[in-house]
Amino acid sequence: MSVAHYSRFKEYQEDIQSLSSQDAEEKMISKTFLLDQDEKKNLEVYYAPFEHVNEAAAVVIVGITPGQHQMKKAYETVWQASENTEEEGLLQQVKNNASFEGPMRKNLVAMLNDLGLPQYLGLSSAASLFDEASHLVQTTSVLPYPVFYKGKNYNGSTPDLLKNPMLNKYVLQHFPKEMEALKKPLIIPLGVNVSKSLRYLSDKGLLPAHTLLDGFPHPSGGNGHRHRQFEENKQQMKDVLSSHFRNSKEPEGKESPVLNQIGTVFVPVRHIERARDWYCDLLGLPNDREILFGHLYVLPMKGTGMVLDSKIYEEGKEYQTPVFHLDTKDINAAYEFMRHKGVELVTDIRHDHYFNIKDPDGNLLMICQC
């Protein structure tokens, strides 16, 4: 963990801390925090403390520029922080609290989950990257400070990001230097304008030996084409993810022959035929597969496999805590479905996120909306 080489936090910290929630929106877009401007092109660059660098990051998520909403969230984090908080720790809090904050973050997490990124990082959801697993990610922008065009959030298109001398200066001087401190992470550019900028840096030899996940749409709710763009590029991006993490090295430089993915889970059941019928009915699967060796039934799952095994069953040694969860896209509908089927419900819906049930053999299972 470190502070970006271009950081100006100490210069602006006192001014930020003098603001309050009542006057922040008005005063943060003022001459006090103005860093640069191109009057002819109606462009303005303002200060915001997005200057923390996570040198251990496995993934880098790159936007165009922080928006006004993220800028305000960053300022709030500074003035709400304890007086004893050190600079590096405070800047890290800013990144965690404000980066891609709002509806954009929800859309971003949903797409990263759909690509399967969390499984490569040992997470249940990409939402953890902005919470307990923030040590795995570096969130940043090709323009590190908030840029406004005609008083609105700049989108990277008008004027052209790479053709405008002022903006081009920021692209060349900040992002490549930031990436030098990291060890070949996966870089996820959000949208075509970010991808274009990173290809520009790569062609100049300023961004060597990095894997770019091209094709990822900008997650803004204003991007009405994001669903179509995502689906069109989904398989290609999945292939890039698989290749990148397969070829990634361990910190010591040795590649592990053990993959960081789960192939199959085994569930101990008392009666194989009865368990087969129960699970197939629960999951909407046909129950016509062969029972192997008299004690194994392989459920045709998507993703991680599941095998029912009556040979490993022992009375009193059923799963007392869930060792995996079954996904759902609608936790309330899933709960009502289980209740209607007469499945033993162990908990109600917790945190609008999950609930637990028991199978006929007493194994505790979790249903989770991720």
C-alpha positions in Angstrom: 0.0 0.0 0.0 1.3 3.5 -0.8 0.4 7.0 -1.8 0.5 8.0 -5.4 3.6 9.8 -6.5 1.5 12.8 -7.8 -0.5 13.2 -4.5 -1.4 16.7 -3.5 -3.5 15.7 -0.5 -1.4 17.6 2.1 -1.9 20.7 0.1 -5.7 20.4 0.1 -6.5 18.5 3.3 -7.1 21.5 5.4 -9.4 23.1 2.8 -11.4 19.9 2.5 -11.8 19.5 6.3 -13.1 23.0 6.5 -16.2 22.0 4.4 -19.4 20.6 5.7 -22.3 18.6 4.2 -24.3 21.8 3.9 -21.8 23.7 1.7 -19.7 21.0 0.1 -21.6 20.6 -3.1 -21.2 24.4 -3.8 -17.7 24.9 -2.6 -15.9 21.8 -3.9 -16.5 23.1 -7.5 -14.7 26.3 -6.9 -11.4 28.0 -7.5 -10.1 26.7 -4.2 -10.0 23.1 -5.7 -9.5 24.0 -9.4 -6.3 22.3 -10.7 -6.5 22.9 -14.4 -8.7 24.2 -17.1 -9.1 24.6 -20.9 -11.4 27.6 -21.3 -11.8 27.1 -25.1 -12.9 23.5 -24.7 -15.0 24.2 -21.5 -13.0 21.7 -19.5 -12.2 22.0 -15.8 -10.1 19.7 -13.5 -10.7 19.7 -9.8 -8.9 18.1 -6.9 -10.2 15.0 -5.1 -8.1 12.7 -3.0 -8.2 9.5 -5.1 -4.5 9.0 -4.6 -4.1 5.7 -2.8 -2.2 2.9 -4.6 -2.7 -0.8 -3.7 0.6 -2.3 -4.8 -0.6 -5.8 -4.0 -3.7 -5.6 -6.2 -4.6 -8.6 -8.4 -7.2 -6.6 -10.3 -7.2 -3.0 -11.4 -10.6 -1.4 -12.3 -10.2 1.7 -14.4 -12.7 4.4 -15.2 -12.4 7.7 -17.2 -12.6 10.1 -14.3 -14.2 10.4 -10.9 -17.6 12.0 -11.2 -19.2 14.7 -8.9 -21.0 12.2 -6.8 -17.7 10.3 -6.1 -15.9 13.5 -5.5 -18.4 14.5 -2.8 -18.2 11.1 -1.2 -14.4 11.4 -1.2 -14.6 14.8 0.6 -17.1 13.4 3.1 -14.7 10.6 4.0 -12.0 13.1 4.7 -13.9 15.4 6.9 -15.6 12.5 8.8 -12.3 10.7 9.5 -10.6 10.7 12.9 -7.9 13.4 13.4 -5.4 10.6 14.2 -5.9 8.8 10.8 -2.7 8.7 8.9 -2.5 10.0 5.3 -2.2 6.6 3.7 -5.0 5.0 5.7 -7.3 8.0 5.0 -6.6 7.8 1.3 -7.4 4.1 1.3 -10.7 4.8 3.1 -11.5 7.3 0.3 -10.9 4.7 -2.4 -13.1 2.1 -0.5 -15.9 4.5 0.2 -16.1 6.6 -3.0 -14.7 4.6 -6.0 -17.5 3.9 -8.4 -19.9 4.6 -5.6 -23.7 4.6 -6.2 -25.8 2.7 -8.8 -22.7 2.4 -10.9 -21.0 0.1 -8.4 -24.1 -2.2 -8.2 -24.0 -2.6 -12.0 -20.2 -3.2 -12.0 -20.5 -5.9 -9.3 -23.3 -7.7 -11.2 -21.2 -7.9 -14.4 -18.1 -9.0 -12.6 -20.1 -11.7 -10.8 -21.6 -12.8 -14.2 -18.1 -13.2 -15.6 -17.0 -15.4 -12.7 -14.2 -13.1 -11.5 -14.9 -13.7 -7.8 -14.2 -17.4 -8.1 -10.7 -16.7 -9.3 -10.1 -14.4 -6.3 -11.6 -16.8 -3.7 -14.7 -14.6 -3.1 -18.4 -15.2 -3.1 -19.2 -11.8 -4.7 -17.3 -8.9 -6.4 -19.0 -6.7 -3.8 -16.3 -7.8 -1.4 -13.7 -5.9 -3.5 -15.1 -2.7 -2.0 -15.2 -4.1 1.5 -13.3 -6.8 3.3 -11.4 -7.9 0.1 -10.3 -4.3 -0.9 -6.6 -5.5 -0.6 -7.2 -7.4 -3.9 -8.2 -4.4 -6.0 -6.9 -1.1 -7.2 -9.6 1.3 -8.3 -8.4 4.2 -10.4 -9.0 6.4 -13.5 -7.0 7.3 -16.6 -7.8 10.9 -15.5 -7.1 10.7 -11.7 -9.0 13.9 -10.8 -12.6 14.9 -11.5 -13.0 16.4 -14.9 -16.0 18.4 -16.0 -17.1 19.5 -19.5 -19.5 22.5 -19.5 -20.1 21.9 -15.8 -21.1 18.2 -16.2 -19.2 15.0 -15.6 -16.8 14.4 -18.5 -17.5 11.1 -20.5 -14.2 10.8 -22.4 -15.7 11.5 -25.8 -16.3 15.2 -26.2 -13.7 16.7 -26.5 -11.5 13.7 -27.5 -9.6 12.5 -24.5 -6.4 11.8 -26.3 -6.4 14.8 -28.7 -6.9 17.4 -26.0 -3.4 18.5 -24.8 -4.5 19.1 -21.2 -6.2 15.8 -20.8 -3.6 13.9 -22.7 -1.0 15.2 -20.2 -2.8 13.6 -17.3 -3.2 10.3 -19.1 0.6 10.1 -19.9 1.9 11.4 -16.6 -0.2 9.6 -14.0 -1.7 6.2 -14.9 1.5 4.5 -16.3 3.5 5.6 -13.2 0.8 4.2 -11.0 0.9 0.8 -12.8 4.7 0.5 -12.4 4.2 -0.2 -8.7 1.9 -3.2 -9.4 2.8 -6.8 -10.3 1.1 -7.6 -13.6 -2.5 -7.4 -12.4 -5.6 -7.9 -14.6 -6.7 -4.5 -15.8 -10.4 -4.0 -16.4 -11.1 -0.8 -18.5 -14.7 0.4 -18.1 -15.9 1.3 -21.5 -14.5 1.9 -25.0 -12.9 5.3 -24.1 -10.9 3.8 -21.3 -9.9 0.8 -23.5 -8.8 3.2 -26.2 -6.6 5.2 -23.7 -4.9 2.1 -22.4 -4.2 0.8 -25.9 -2.7 4.2 -26.6 -0.4 3.9 -23.6 0.5 0.3 -24.5 1.4 1.3 -28.1 3.8 3.9 -26.6 5.4 1.2 -24.4 4.1 2.8 -21.2 1.9 -0.1 -20.2 3.9 -3.3 -20.8 3.1 -6.9 -19.8 -0.5 -6.3 -18.5 -3.6 -8.2 -19.4 -6.5 -6.0 -20.5 -10.0 -7.2 -20.3 -11.3 -5.4 -23.4 -15.0 -5.3 -24.1 -16.3 -4.5 -20.6 -19.0 -1.8 -20.9 -19.1 1.3 -18.8 -21.4 0.4 -15.8 -23.2 3.8 -15.6 -26.9 3.6 -15.6 -26.8 6.2 -18.4 -25.2 3.6 -20.7 -28.3 2.1 -22.3 -26.2 -0.2 -24.4 -24.3 -1.8 -21.6 -26.4 -5.0 -21.5 -26.0 -5.7 -25.2 -22.3 -4.8 -25.1 -21.7 -7.1 -22.2 -23.5 -10.1 -23.8 -21.7 -9.6 -27.1 -18.3 -9.7 -25.3 -19.0 -12.0 -22.5 -17.5 -15.2 -23.8 -14.4 -13.4 -25.0 -13.9 -11.8 -21.6 -14.4 -15.1 -19.8 -11.7 -16.6 -22.0 -9.3 -13.7 -21.1 -10.0 -14.2 -17.4 -9.4 -17.9 -17.6 -6.1 -17.4 -19.5 -4.9 -14.7 -17.2 -5.4 -16.5 -13.9 -4.2 -19.8 -15.3 -0.9 -18.1 -16.3 -0.6 -16.0 -13.2 2.3 -16.8 -11.0 2.4 -17.3 -7.2 4.2 -14.5 -5.3 7.3 -16.6 -5.1 7.4 -17.0 -8.8 6.2 -20.7 -8.7 3.1 -21.8 -10.5 0.9 -24.0 -8.3 -0.4 -27.2 -10.0 -3.5 -26.9 -7.8 -6.1 -24.6 -9.4 -7.9 -22.0 -7.4 -11.3 -23.4 -8.3 -13.7 -26.0 -6.9 -14.5 -28.9 -9.2 -17.1 -30.8 -7.2 -18.7 -31.0 -3.7 -19.9 -34.3 -2.2 -23.0 -34.5 -0.1 -23.5 -37.4 2.3 -27.0 -38.9 1.9 -28.6 -41.9 3.6 -30.6 -43.3 0.7 -29.2 -42.5 -2.8 -32.5 -42.9 -4.7 -34.5 -40.8 -2.3 -31.8 -38.1 -2.2 -31.6 -38.1 -6.0 -35.3 -37.5 -6.4 -35.4 -34.8 -3.8 -32.5 -32.8 -5.2 -33.6 -33.2 -8.8 -37.1 -32.0 -7.9 -35.7 -29.1 -5.9 -33.4 -27.9 -8.7 -35.7 -28.7 -11.6 -33.4 -31.4 -13.0 -34.2 -34.8 -14.7 -33.5 -37.8 -12.4 -32.7 -40.3 -15.2 -28.9 -40.4 -14.8 -27.3 -43.7 -13.8 -26.4 -44.3 -10.1 -22.7 -45.1 -10.2 -21.2 -48.0 -8.2 -24.5 -48.2 -6.2 -23.8 -45.1 -4.1 -23.0 -42.1 -6.3 -25.3 -39.8 -8.2 -23.9 -36.9 -10.2 -26.2 -33.9 -10.5 -26.0 -32.0 -13.8 -25.1 -28.7 -12.3 -23.9 -25.4 -13.9 -20.5 -24.5 -12.7 -19.2 -26.4 -9.6 -20.4 -30.0 -9.7 -22.4 -31.8 -6.9 -22.3 -35.5 -6.2 -24.7 -37.3 -3.8 -22.9 -40.1 -2.0 -24.5 -42.7 0.3 -21.2 -44.4 1.1 -19.8 -41.5 3.0 -23.0 -41.0 5.1 -22.7 -41.4 8.8 -25.5 -40.8 11.3 -24.8 -37.6 13.3 -22.2 -36.3 10.8 -24.5 -34.5 8.5 -23.6 -30.9 7.4 -24.3 -28.8 10.5 -23.3 -25.6 8.8 -23.6 -24.9 5.0 -20.4 -25.9 3.1 -21.7 -24.3 -0.1 -24.7 -22.3 -1.3 -27.2 -22.7 -4.1 -27.7 -19.5 -6.2 -30.9 -17.7 -6.8 -31.7 -14.5 -8.7 -34.8 -13.8 -6.4 -34.4 -14.6 -2.8 -38.0 -14.0 -1.9 -39.3 -16.2 -4.7 -36.9 -18.9 -3.7 -38.1 -18.8 -0.1 -41.8 -19.0 -1.2 -40.9 -21.9 -3.5 -39.3 -23.9 -0.7 -42.2 -23.2 1.6 -44.7 -24.3 -1.0 -42.7 -27.6 -1.5 -42.7 -28.3 2.2 -38.9 -28.1 2.5 -37.7 -27.7 6.1 -36.9 -24.0 6.5 -34.2 -23.5 9.2 -34.0 -19.7 9.0 -36.0 -16.9 7.5 -34.4 -14.6 4.9 -31.4 -12.9 6.5 -30.1 -9.5 5.3 -32.3 -9.8 2.2 -29.5 -12.1 1.0 -29.8 -15.7 2.1 -31.7 -18.4 4.1 -31.0 -21.9 5.2 -32.9 -25.2 4.7 -32.3 -28.9 5.5 -32.4 -31.8 3.1 -34.2 -35.0 4.0 -30.9 -36.4 5.5 -30.4 -33.4 7.8 -27.7 -31.6 5.8 -27.9 -27.8 6.3 -27.9 -26.0 2.9 -27.9 -22.3 2.1 -29.9 -20.5 -0.7 -28.2 -17.2 -1.5 -28.9 -14.3 -3.9 -25.4 -13.1 -5.0 
